[in-house]
């Protein structure tokens, strides 16, 4: 990466198989692709940011007369943030 900011990108097994196919196809070729070129051909999984989690929480639990909606919203928000943290390698 050319900049100092490190970002984590997640890829599905299918995307990794595509990357490996590029590596195998060009392994003995004179026209090898650079790592950066292979990565540009893949589509990473996009995890939601905090604002997207908040918006989805309101869609899943709209305002109503039920008192437990606030608790449901909080549980959804905390659960989504916890899962995102786990996916990104938190608390290994």
C-alpha positions in Angstrom: 0.0 0.0 0.0 1.3 3.4 -0.9 -0.2 5.3 2.1 0.5 4.7 5.8 -3.1 4.0 6.7 -3.7 0.3 7.0 -7.2 -1.0 6.3 -8.6 -4.5 6.7 -10.5 -5.9 3.8 -12.5 -9.1 4.0 -12.9 -11.5 1.1 -15.1 -14.5 0.6 -13.7 -17.9 -0.1 -14.9 -17.5 -3.7 -12.9 -14.2 -4.0 -9.8 -16.0 -2.7 -10.2 -18.8 -5.2 -10.3 -16.1 -7.9 -7.0 -14.6 -6.6 -5.4 -18.0 -6.4 -6.4 -18.7 -10.0 -4.7 -15.5 -11.1 -1.6 -16.6 -9.2 -1.6 -20.1 -10.7 -2.3 -18.8 -14.3 0.5 -16.3 -14.2 3.0 -18.4 -12.1 5.0 -19.5 -15.1 4.1 -16.6 -17.4 6.2 -13.6 -18.3 3.2 -11.4 -17.7 2.7 -11.9 -14.0 0.3 -9.6 -12.3 1.4 -7.7 -9.2 -0.3 -8.3 -5.9 -2.0 -4.9 -6.2 -3.4 -5.8 -9.6 -4.9 -9.0 -8.4 -6.5 -7.3 -5.4 -8.0 -4.7 -7.6 -9.9 -7.6 -9.4 -11.5 -8.7 -6.2 -14.6 -7.3 -4.4 -14.1 -7.0 -0.6 -16.9 -7.4 1.9 -18.1 -4.0 3.1 -18.9 -4.0 6.8 -21.3 -1.3 8.0 -20.1 1.8 9.8 -21.7 3.1 13.0 -24.1 5.4 11.2 -25.3 2.5 8.9 -25.8 0.3 12.0 -27.8 3.1 13.7 -30.0 3.5 10.5 -30.7 -0.2 10.2 -31.5 -0.4 13.9 -34.3 2.2 13.4 -35.6 0.3 10.3 -35.7 -3.0 12.2 -37.3 -1.6 15.3 -39.5 1.4 14.3 -41.2 3.6 16.9 -44.2 2.0 18.4 -46.3 1.8 21.6 -44.2 -1.1 22.9 -42.0 -0.1 25.8 -39.3 -2.7 24.9 -38.4 -1.1 21.5 -35.7 1.0 23.1 -34.1 -2.2 24.6 -34.5 -4.0 21.3 -32.7 -1.1 19.5 -29.9 -1.0 22.0 -29.4 -4.8 21.8 -29.4 -4.7 18.0 -26.9 -1.8 18.0 -24.6 -3.4 20.6 -24.8 -6.8 18.9 -24.0 -5.4 15.5 -21.0 -3.5 16.8 -19.8 -6.5 18.7 -20.0 -8.8 15.6 -18.2 -6.2 13.5 -15.4 -6.1 16.1 -15.2 -9.9 16.1 -15.0 -10.0 12.3 -12.3 -7.4 12.3 -10.2 -9.5 14.8 -11.1 -7.9 18.1 -10.4 -9.7 21.3 -8.4 -12.5 19.8 
